[in-house]
Amino acid sequence: MPRVIIKAIFDDIRFQCQRCGSCCHHKRPAEFEDLIPAEQLDDFWRRSNLIYLTERDVHNISKRTGRRPQEFVDTLYDYDGCYVKIEDEGRKVILDLPVLRSNEDTTCIFYREGCGIYQVRPVACRLFPFRVEEETLSNGDILLSVSYNPTCPGIGKGKRVDRKKLEGLVVEQFLERSGDISPHIQRLNASGRIASGAGVYRTLPGRGEKRPPLI
């Protein structure tokens, strides 16, 4: 059973949200294709700023706002609650994880002079300005490296960050996301739909027309 290791790659740091809204602008870098292979993910994380949603995030926002998920979720394929798609006869495993939809000016659709869903904001929003990079080590363990966005004006202000609380949020997000994905991977593996040596891709949604539905 692989272990999950959390590593904060910064010293003690202070942070206090300034309510500036800078984190509520979503960046979708044009230099990437809609399907992002694993070897480009590190570069993609550094250049983008998308709010990924867990299934619980989607449920909570829908319940709070009365909106259907399709009204506030962006995915590359039509949103159907299944985050794993297959292309190229099983040689491409595509993780089409839902992200919060943006307005034309890149702001979150729930941001209007402040967050309109603050009480049920996603785990990714609660984590900001901290971000998590996931790496599978040679022994199969999973390393979650926690860094922060140095451009956030709240960095260096307020109280020292509670590392245990931060690590708890990181674990919560990882476990929820794994729980959202694993059943679909297991189902597709069991049915033989995933080819041996298949490549894994992440999607970059919200830049144009959705793709036709897949498995």
Helices and strands as residue ranges (DSSP letters): E 4-8, E 14-15, G 22-24, E 35-37, G 38-40, H 41-47, H 55-65, G 69-71, E 73-74, E 84-87, G 88-90, E 92-95, E 99-100, G 118-120, H 123-127, E 130-136, E 142-148, E 155-160, H 163-190, E 199-203
